[in-house]
Amino acid sequence: MTDSFDRLKQDFPILNQVINDEPLVYLDNAATTQKPQTVLDAVETYYHTSNANVHRGVHTLAERATSQYEGSREVIRNFINAAETAEVLLTRGTTTSLNWVARSFGEVVVEAGDEILISYMEHHSNIVPWQQLAKKKQAKLVYVELTEDGQLDLDDFQNKLTDKTKIVSLTHVSNVLGVVNPIQQIADWVHEKNGYLVVDGAQAVPHMPVDVQALQADFYAFSGHKMLGPTGIGVLYGKRALLEQMEPVEFGGEMIDFVEEQDSTWKELPWKFEAGTPNIAGAIGLAVAVQYLERIGMENIAQHERELIEYVMPKLKQIKGLTIFGPEDLRFRTGVISFNIDGVHPHDVATAMDMEGVAVRAGHHCAQPLMTYLNQPATARASFYIYNTKADADKFVEAILATKEFFLNGLN
Ligand code: PMP
């Protein structure tokens, strides 16, 4: 399987370059992915041939832009199997999507004394909006513990899920540990308690099949740029009945039906949430990215990443002084590997690996509560995607060994 992925690199012009005299090995895909030529072409062609504002004009270009923009929404709807395009809101990305849920839906359902349940493996964009809501409403933000090997502690989850829990907001896949959470099972538990489940899918939708109806999440957020699409475009899926109860977060042009001097009415879903001129080119680029992923097949992508991880993990385990975070059992993780080398700061690790042409990330990965929980100031992180190969995995291992040698001179 993985061999048939080897030719994908040629679709990504940026990958064909030399960094510090070495061919680039890009392993920072959890931060953002590279874009295939088809996506770059789609964005350029839109500006060359169809650029106009959407939903307003009657001239040919305006109609073209509108039909491409709304056509993109349909491509995305189909990809995540939402029941209707009214449930697919186009946003700036996961952060915006989660803020909209916290600020609009949270505003409707959370009251003083209620609890909002999140976990220690959340990204800041799935923590801070809930902190703000909790403060505003005098609600309590409760954290689910992790197991020893970095999975969500499901016993602790069930203990903390009570009649007071109004909203549960969890990541589908951790951007640090690569852990996949059992969202479908969790949705059942949350709904039994009459709570609502919000899912941060930023690290899931790019890497595995996601069917929002099967998952039964009430809201599901993700970003285009982590799945081969442009930056500045993302999605908030929400169940129609809930979106209808919510007020828009932003007000202005595009989202109104009728404006009088003192009051206004809103358009129907999904447009009532999309104030102002949207990221038209971004939506078009994202739809083409989705079509690219669909041609490969999301099951095949998940399998490819699993094969890469299964290939590289045993090699990493042989390296003395290397700590890898997250579950041992590779069935519970995607292609994200956070690691530290004893005695070398993660930032130095990333800098030294860059000297070998290998791009990895170092820092807290926007997950400071998780770093505290793991008792680490930071980690280095490699994250694999469709265009990475076994040769990249070998280069990754070599770069770690070279880094160790450089800093520790064989001492560790
Ligand atoms: N959640 C997770 C799990 C992420 O990995 C990220 C991106 N690092 C985000 C949320 C935020 O995504 P964005 O910056 O695209 O809004």
Residues whose N, C-alpha, C, O or C-beta is under 5 A from the ligand:
A	BS01	PMP	A30 G93 T94 T95 T96 H123 S125 T171 V173 N175 D200 A202 Q203 S223
